[in-house]
Amino acid sequence: MNIKEYLNEMKALVDNALDRHIPSNNTYPPDIYNSMRYSLFAGGKRLRPILVIASAETVGGKREAVLPFACAIEMIHTYTLIHDDLPAIDNDDFRRGKPTNHKEFGEAIAILAGDALLTMAFQIMSDTRLMPHTNPSVILRAINEIANAVGVFGTIGGQVVDIQSTGKNLDIPTLEYIHTHKTGEMILSAVRAGAILSGCEDDELNALTRYAENIGLAFQVMDDILDVEGESEVMGKTAGSDERMKKITYPAVFGLAESKKIAGRLIDSSIKSLEMFGDRAEVLKDISEYIIARKF
Amino acid sequence: MNIKEYLNEMKALVDNALDRHIPSNNTYPPDIYNSMRYSLFAGGKRLRPILVIASAETVGGKREAVLPFACAIEMIHTYTLIHDDLPAIDNDDFRRGKPTNHKEFGEAIAILAGDALLTMAFQIMSDTRLMPHTNPSVILRAINEIANAVGVFGTIGGQVVDIQSTGKNLDIPTLEYIHTHKTGEMILSAVRAGAILSGCEDDELNALTRYAENIGLAFQVMDDILDVEGESEVMGKTAGSDERMKKITYPAVFGLAESKKIAGRLIDSSIKSLEMFGDRAEVLKDISEYIIARKF
């Protein structure tokens, strides 16, 4: 199977599972479920859940066994987007070409839909009926990994620094703090959780950690580059918005050409980290190539 | 030990543990930690964490073993207060006599501090190092109990209906939906999690569930009554705010005298549910008495 087929198949698998987890329109009170579904099914490429699955399969795990965590990480990612777009934070009216959640449902429901998606992620990850063949202590370790990554020591800390740095003078340690925390930690925890749930060895986890650190940063550098180069249809947000918002970015600090070199080196390092897996890491390598080719 | 001493001792235990979980002011980025601490240490009576502990001790469990969950439920309770107070939701400027979180730190930090407290609750509950003597599958069951209670099927669903019912005609099923979901489910999960973590028997859990359902509703009815009777210093919010907001409440539907009778009957039922425990349930009985005496 080639990578395109694999990604399509995994996206369908994740989408179907997400659909089953969130009650449909007729459930009371309907607005909150509609709001959750609106952002969850807004056309995301499912990078994070696919990383959970691909990482699991690289160490010999089964996709069905990690599917609940794959869904959970996508719910968490979606909640961060809904809250980031709020008027009090980034004040974005559009995402992926559609009105943002609060534009469609109002701010109150958008705040609560974010809260609900974050909480539902933990409802799913702690539901042992969904993972009958996984050791409970391993499930707990994976939950802890993800909770730490997306909390104040990770994603939220990164978002706080991002907000507070916007419009200020750029400095490289701050830029790196924002990117590793706001984007990197969640990608890292997706890769690590998939492997942990599949009972990986310590050296496998170490290799996958290096892989994930590199693709996480590469992904963010590419996102910054795409924002400058203006391929709105690829990235699903308005081109040039970082510059207008005076966001701190790689191109702003290093220039466009050097930023591309940095992304290339990170991708090379990510692929090198996978050596010990040989052919088993084909999918993860292909994902690296997709990131640098701007397909994620 | 009398109940007052017990409550003071448990509050101190919980406050100390909460203090250890959240890094102090010097941690980067400082605003988010200050904001989390501001609302977490704003003078709450710690009803929910004390219920976790008292429930555990009623079935023979140890307070230290459930202390992480006690802290987690207080963090979750605090996050709901911060988000409820936001301009887009209840738009409250004061809570417990102090400016609300967003008034002190701005809306962006308030939203993120709520998100961070919710997430940190799960960081703590999934940290097995904090509960080395508890079976991992029991920990998972308790996490799942709490996650389901505070998510869209519980607290958040109740909050949505509360927002959407405000200013509309009152009807009793809606009032009951709001109260059981918005307040009741979290109190229920606090009591149940404490017992589950302590390895209780099924009949004990059933009895404690009935106890918690009754005190949860009684607590909300008393909160509605206090709002009418205007003892601002007891309840920590502005008296009469429900009526001004045209919130649906027990006194508005049943009148004040009948609401007090309802609260009294609920408290009687809660105490009756504890019969099987005999003297072991003294603390839980005293908590019921405290609720009807307006001390919680």
HADDOCK unambig.tbl for C-alpha pairs under 7 A between the chains (distance, minus, plus):
assign (segid A and resid 29 and name CA) (segid B and resid 157 and name CA) 6.68 0.50 0.50
assign (segid A and resid 29 and name CA) (segid B and resid 161 and name CA) 6.60 0.50 0.50
assign (segid A and resid 88 and name CA) (segid B and resid 107 and name CA) 5.78 0.50 0.50
assign (segid A and resid 88 and name CA) (segid B and resid 108 and name CA) 5.18 0.50 0.50
assign (segid A and resid 89 and name CA) (segid B and resid 108 and name CA) 5.28 0.50 0.50
assign (segid A and resid 107 and name CA) (segid B and resid 88 and name CA) 5.79 0.50 0.50
assign (segid A and resid 108 and name CA) (segid B and resid 88 and name CA) 5.18 0.50 0.50
assign (segid A and resid 108 and name CA) (segid B and resid 89 and name CA) 5.28 0.50 0.50
assign (segid A and resid 112 and name CA) (segid B and resid 156 and name CA) 6.71 0.50 0.50
assign (segid A and resid 116 and name CA) (segid B and resid 151 and name CA) 5.48 0.50 0.50
assign (segid A and resid 116 and name CA) (segid B and resid 152 and name CA) 5.37 0.50 0.50
assign (segid A and resid 116 and name CA) (segid B and resid 156 and name CA) 6.71 0.50 0.50
assign (segid A and resid 119 and name CA) (segid B and resid 147 and name CA) 6.18 0.50 0.50
assign (segid A and resid 119 and name CA) (segid B and resid 151 and name CA) 5.44 0.50 0.50
assign (segid A and resid 120 and name CA) (segid B and resid 151 and name CA) 6.30 0.50 0.50
assign (segid A and resid 122 and name CA) (segid B and resid 147 and name CA) 6.23 0.50 0.50
assign (segid A and resid 123 and name CA) (segid B and resid 144 and name CA) 5.51 0.50 0.50
assign (segid A and resid 123 and name CA) (segid B and resid 147 and name CA) 5.07 0.50 0.50
assign (segid A and resid 123 and name CA) (segid B and resid 148 and name CA) 5.77 0.50 0.50
assign (segid A and resid 126 and name CA) (segid B and resid 140 and name CA) 5.48 0.50 0.50
assign (segid A and resid 126 and name CA) (segid B and resid 143 and name CA) 6.34 0.50 0.50
assign (segid A and resid 126 and name CA) (segid B and resid 144 and name CA) 5.13 0.50 0.50
assign (segid A and resid 127 and name CA) (segid B and resid 144 and name CA) 6.14 0.50 0.50
assign (segid A and resid 136 and name CA) (segid B and resid 136 and name CA) 5.68 0.50 0.50
assign (segid A and resid 136 and name CA) (segid B and resid 137 and name CA) 5.27 0.50 0.50
assign (segid A and resid 137 and name CA) (segid B and resid 136 and name CA) 5.26 0.50 0.50
assign (segid A and resid 140 and name CA) (segid B and resid 126 and name CA) 5.48 0.50 0.50
assign (segid A and resid 140 and name CA) (segid B and resid 140 and name CA) 6.95 0.50 0.50
assign (segid A and resid 143 and name CA) (segid B and resid 126 and name CA) 6.33 0.50 0.50
assign (segid A and resid 144 and name CA) (segid B and resid 123 and name CA) 5.50 0.50 0.50
assign (segid A and resid 144 and name CA) (segid B and resid 126 and name CA) 5.13 0.50 0.50
assign (segid A and resid 144 and name CA) (segid B and resid 127 and name CA) 6.13 0.50 0.50
assign (segid A and resid 147 and name CA) (segid B and resid 119 and name CA) 6.18 0.50 0.50
assign (segid A and resid 147 and name CA) (segid B and resid 122 and name CA) 6.22 0.50 0.50
assign (segid A and resid 147 and name CA) (segid B and resid 123 and name CA) 5.07 0.50 0.50
assign (segid A and resid 148 and name CA) (segid B and resid 123 and name CA) 5.76 0.50 0.50
assign (segid A and resid 151 and name CA) (segid B and resid 116 and name CA) 5.48 0.50 0.50
assign (segid A and resid 151 and name CA) (segid B and resid 119 and name CA) 5.42 0.50 0.50
assign (segid A and resid 151 and name CA) (segid B and resid 120 and name CA) 6.29 0.50 0.50
assign (segid A and resid 152 and name CA) (segid B and resid 116 and name CA) 5.35 0.50 0.50
assign (segid A and resid 156 and name CA) (segid B and resid 112 and name CA) 6.72 0.50 0.50
assign (segid A and resid 156 and name CA) (segid B and resid 116 and name CA) 6.71 0.50 0.50
assign (segid A and resid 157 and name CA) (segid B and resid 29 and name CA) 6.70 0.50 0.50
assign (segid A and resid 161 and name CA) (segid B and resid 29 and name CA) 6.60 0.50 0.50
